[in-house]
Amino acid sequence: MPKKSTDAQIRAAAKYNKENVKMIVLHFNITTDKDILDFLSHKDNKTGYIKQLIRSDIENNPRN
């Protein structure tokens, strides 16, 4: 059985996230974006995969 987080751990995690994490939400239409959703469903690390695609794009298309 997993251990419950203490109040201090919860506060520390919230503080870390507030200072270091930016969340971006993407919305996908289950009908028109079905191909993307199906493809991503087979990825173990969706965030890592998307970051890798963006970094590859940045390397191949540097800004100015």
KABEL-V216311 format. One record per residue. N is the residue number from 1. RES is the residue in one letter. OMEGA is omega in whole degrees, 0 to 359 (NA if undefined). Layout:
n=N res=RES omega=OMEGA
n=N res=RES omega=OMEGA
This chain:
n=1 res=M omega=181
n=2 res=P omega=177
n=3 res=K omega=176
n=4 res=K omega=176
n=5 res=S omega=176
n=6 res=T omega=177
n=7 res=D omega=180
n=8 res=A omega=178
n=9 res=Q omega=179
n=10 res=I omega=178
n=11 res=R omega=180
n=12 res=A omega=179
n=13 res=A omega=179
n=14 res=A omega=179
n=15 res=K omega=179
n=16 res=Y omega=181
n=17 res=N omega=180
n=18 res=K omega=184
n=19 res=E omega=192
n=20 res=N omega=187
n=21 res=V omega=174
n=22 res=K omega=180
n=23 res=M omega=175
n=24 res=I omega=183
n=25 res=V omega=176
n=26 res=L omega=177
n=27 res=H omega=177
n=28 res=F omega=176
n=29 res=N omega=185
n=30 res=I omega=177
n=31 res=T omega=186
n=32 res=T omega=179
n=33 res=D omega=183
n=34 res=K omega=180
n=35 res=D omega=179
n=36 res=I omega=181
n=37 res=L omega=178
n=38 res=D omega=180
n=39 res=F omega=181
n=40 res=L omega=182
n=41 res=S omega=180
n=42 res=H omega=179
n=43 res=K omega=178
n=44 res=D omega=183
n=45 res=N omega=183
n=46 res=K omega=179
n=47 res=T omega=179
n=48 res=G omega=180
n=49 res=Y omega=180
n=50 res=I omega=177
n=51 res=K omega=180
n=52 res=Q omega=178
n=53 res=L omega=181
n=54 res=I omega=180
n=55 res=R omega=177
n=56 res=S omega=178
n=57 res=D omega=178
n=58 res=I omega=180
n=59 res=E omega=182
n=60 res=N omega=182
n=61 res=N omega=183
n=62 res=P omega=178
n=63 res=R omega=178
n=64 res=N omega=NA
